[in-house]
Amino acid sequence: MKTKKRIRLGLIYLLLTVLSIIWLFPVVWVVLSSLRAEGTAYVSYIIPKSFTLANYTKLFTNSTFPFGRWFLNTFYVATMSCLLSTFITVAMAYSLSRIKFKFKNQFLKLALVLNMFPGFMSMIAVYYILKALGLTQTLTALILVYSAGAALGFYIAKGFFDTIPYSLDESAMIDGATRKDIFFKITLPLSKPIIVYTALMAFMGPWVDFIFAKVILGDATSKYTVAIGLFSMLRADTINEWFMPFTAGSVLIAVPITLLFIFMQKYYVEGITGGSVK
């Protein structure tokens, strides 16, 4: 029995090792390509023959593709969208989980049906609405679009709030707590995991979105986000010169997301292991 168990564990570890290599290979390849000093877009080897940081320097010193401006644009849009989306999602989820009102079930069913349709189906309508308001080719329009989508993205957060016993609210009310006290002193401390998740998803959206950003920003190069900017480096006439700086930019855009995750991870753990029940 022990021999069979060891063989089973060995096979599991082998499978996990293979999957880890498959998952890590593209990441390692992108990092190595960003440090490659020789060659063009396509080479027959993986490990560079010589290393350099010039590809990173080129991103911020060349005016053809103003990556620094694009990075700041994306960071601004991501930060504002993260704050607004998290507030909207948490407010919607808490209200629908804790407050009883007329047509609540009908609203939930309608929201569920609307969530079945992909967001880009409304792309043209959203563009003409923004055009009528004079907001096209602006970062404000992107913030509004990304934040507005949070109004229908409350289902996961609502499900989390539903798992928090309503008896806690009732006990607090008996002790004289108001709705405000219950929300800030009981519900929010217990909801750190879902708040962290919501914030991370909202922050990541603008870094990876291409379709809405391209439609709204059009040819306003100075307002581009990194997704559009990096893609523009891969044109047929520029890919050989800009492929390595492109990979360097791909590495850099992962830095803010990684730092945010590291910073907020402790709150995620505290929300699971801690709480305000006591």
N, C-alpha and C positions, 0 to 999 in steps of 0.2 A: 504493500500500500504506500509506504513511504517513497519507494522508487517511482511509482506511478505519479505521485504528487509532485516529486521533484521534476519529473519529465514534463508534466503539465505546466508547472511554474516556469520551467526553462523555455518552453514553447511560447508562453505568454510574454515573457521578457524579450524573446527574440522578435516576436511580432511587434511589440511596442518599440523596440530599437529600430526596426526597419521603417515603421511608420514615422518615427521621429526624424530619421535621415531624409525620408521623402519630404516631410514638412519643412525641414530646415534647409534643404538644398537650395530652393529658389532664393531664400533670404541671404544665405552665404554668397550665392552667385551675384546677387545685386550689390552687396557690400564690396566684394572683390572687384567687380566691374567699375564701381565708383572710384576705386583706388588705382585702376589700371592706367599706366602712362603711355602705352603704345597701342597701335592697332586702330581699327575703325569700329563700326558697329558690330560686326560679326568676326569672330576669331575662332580658331579651332581648338583653343585650350581654355581652361577655367582659371587656373592660378596665374596672375599677371607675371610677366617677365621682369617688370620693374614697377615700383609703387610710387605714387605721388598724391599730393593733396591739391594739385592744381585744378582738378575738376570741381572741387568745392569752391575754390577761390573764384573760378571763372563764373560761377552762378551769380556772384554778388558784385562782380567788377565789369561785366559785359552789359552794354545797354541794349543789345539786340533783344534779349529775353530778360526783362527786369525781374528776376526771381525773388529778390528781396522784397520788392513791393507786393508781388503776388503772395508771398508768404505772410506779410503783415495783413493784407486784405483778408486772407483766409482765416488768420488767427482772430481778427476782429469779428468777422461774421460768425465764426464758430463759437466764440465766447458769448456774444450777445444772443445767439440762437440757443446756446446751452442754458443760459439763465432764463430766458423767456419760455422755452419749451419745458424745462423742468418745472417751473412755476405753474404753467398751464396744465401739464399732465397731472401733477400732484393735486392741484385744486379740483380738477375734473374727477379724478379717481376717488378722492376722499368724499366729495359731494355725492357721487353716485353710489358709493359704498355705504355711507352712514346716514344720508338724509333721504327721507321718503317724501315723494311728491307725485303729483298726477302725471300720467303718461311716462313714467320712468321706464317701465319695461318696453314700451313702444320705442322710446328713444334709444335704448340699448340695442334693440333689434335693428333699428335703422342704421346705427353706427356700425354694427357688425356687417351689415350688407355693404355699406359704403367702403369699409375696409377691405372688402374682397376685390375692389377695383384698384389696379396700380395707379400710383400718383401721376405718372407721366401722361395718362389719358386726359388729364385736365390741363396739360401744358399750354395748349393754344389758347384756351379760355383764360387761364391765369395771365398769359402774356398780354392779351388785349385789355384785360382789366387794369393791369399795371400801366399799360400804355395810355389808357384813358385818364389815369391818375398822374401821369407824367413821371413815373418811377422807373421806367426801363433804363437799363445800363447804369444802375446804381446799386451799391452794396445794401442800402436800406431795403430794396426790393427782395434781395436774397434772404435777408434776415426775416422779413415778413413771411415769405414763402415757406422757409424751413420751420419757423415757429408756428405758423398756422396749421401745419400738418400734425402738430402735437395734439390738437383738439380731438382727433380721432384715434390717437395712439395711447389711449388711457386704459385699455383692457387689461394689460399685464399688471399695471399698477393697481387697478381696481381689484383684481384677483388677489393681490398681496394684502391690500387693506381688508379684504373680506376674511382673511385668515386671522386677523387680530380680533380676539373675542370682544363682542359688544358689551359683555359684562364688565369689562374694564371701564368703559365709558359710564355705565350705570353706577358703578361703585364710586367713581370720581364725582358724579353729579350728586350722589347722596352726601358726599363729603363737602359739597358746596362749590365744586369746580365748574367753571363756565365752559362753553364750547371752545372758546379760545384757549383756555388752560389745558383742556383735554387734547386739543390738536398739537399744541407746541410742547407740552410736557409729557404726554403719553404716546400719542400716535407717531409724531415725527421721530423721537428717539428709537422707537421700534421699527421704523420704516427706513432706516439708513440704507439697507441693502438695495431696495428698489429705487430709492432716490439716487444712489450712486450709479446704478445701472442706467436709469433714465438720463442722467447727466452725461455719462460716457457715450451713450448712443447719440444723443443730441450734438455732442461736441465732434464726434467722428463724422457725422453726416456731411458737413460742408467740405471736409478734407477729401472726400472720395466722390462727391457728386459731380457729374459732368453735364448731364442732359439739361437740367433746369438752369444751371449756371450759364451754359453756352447760349441757350435761348434768350435768357433775360439780359445778359451782358452784351451779346452781339459781337461787334468788332471793337468794343471799348477795351483795348489792350491793357491800359493802365489799371483797369478795374478787375482784371482777371483773377480768378482763384488759382491755386496751384494745380488743380486737376486739368483745367483748360491750358494753363501755361506750359506744363510739362508735355502735354499731348502735342502742342504746337511745335515742340522741338523735334518731333519725329516725322516731319515732312520729308519727302524724298530728297529735297535739295539741302537739307540740314542734318539729316540723321547721322551721317558719318562723322561730322564734326561735333555734334551735340549729344551723341548717345551716352558717353561716359558722364558728362554733366547731368544728363537726364537721370541716370542711376543714382548720382550723388543727391539730386533733389528728392528722389524716391526714398532715400535713407533719411534725409532731414525731416520730411513731413511726418515720419514716424516718431520723432522725438517728442513733440508736444503731447501726443496721445499717450505715449509710454510714461512720460512724467506725470500726467494727470492720473493715469491708472495707479502708478506707484503711490502718489499722494493720497488718493481716495480709497485705496485698498484697506487701509487701517480702519476707516469709517465703516466699510463694508463688513469687516470682521467684528468690529464693536457692535454693529447692529444685530449680528447673529448671536454673539456670545453674551452681549450685555443686555441693555434694555432698561425700561423704567417701571417694570411690573412691581418690583419691590418698593 
